[in-house]
Amino acid sequence: MKKVFLLLAVVFSATTFAQSTLKDDVDVVQSVYGKSKAELVTQYMALSGTQAAEFTKVYDAYEVERKKLGQEKIQFINQYATDYATLTDANADAIAKGVLKNNMAYDKLYSSYYEKAKKVVGALNATKFIQLEIYLQTEIRSSIQNAIPFVGELDMTKVK
């Protein structure tokens, strides 16, 4: 009985977390830093004039692509939450491969937009931008990892 209750609580919390994250990863940033992600990036980058205008174009295009990857990540979290109690090798394989592919897509996105940002704001500012993005995504990943159980974690709670 204890195991069933714990399973339901974990699946519910993981599903609730995933659904709340569906709004956007940006909500996490806003809740932690008290400002929108765009405001945070603008403040951190501290660009002015033409550089600021050109960077904003690059950043806006980046955000469109990043949000697509974020939605994909949330789909994998939802699938994991849905399948957790009955996870099979096939489901686990599909989820793991999807998550790994999504992580690689983020790395490609960072690389691509580093080059685009470098063209308009220079290497130092492009590095600042990518460093901030990786930091924010790491914080978001950490929040997600803390909200969902490891595979088989609930099995380890059985009284022996």
Secondary structure as the mmCIF struct_conf table of DSSP 4:
data_model
#
loop_
_struct_conf.conf_type_id
_struct_conf.id
_struct_conf.beg_label_comp_id
_struct_conf.beg_label_asym_id
_struct_conf.beg_label_seq_id
_struct_conf.end_label_comp_id
_struct_conf.end_label_asym_id
_struct_conf.end_label_seq_id
HELX_RH_AL_P HELX_RH_AL_P1 LYS A 2 LEU A 22
BEND BEND1 LYS A 23 LYS A 23
HELX_RH_AL_P HELX_RH_AL_P2 ASP A 25 TYR A 33
BEND BEND2 GLY A 34 LYS A 35
HELX_RH_AL_P HELX_RH_AL_P3 LYS A 37 MET A 45
HELX_RH_AL_P HELX_RH_AL_P4 GLY A 49 ASP A 83
HELX_RH_3T_P HELX_RH_3T_P1 TYR A 84 THR A 86
HELX_RH_AL_P HELX_RH_AL_P5 ASP A 89 ALA A 147
BEND BEND3 ILE A 148 ILE A 148
HELX_LH_PP_P HELX_LH_PP_P1 PRO A 149 PHE A 150
TURN_TY1_P TURN_TY1_P1 VAL A 151 GLU A 153
HELX_RH_3T_P HELX_RH_3T_P2 LEU A 154 THR A 157
BEND BEND4 LYS A 158 LYS A 158
#
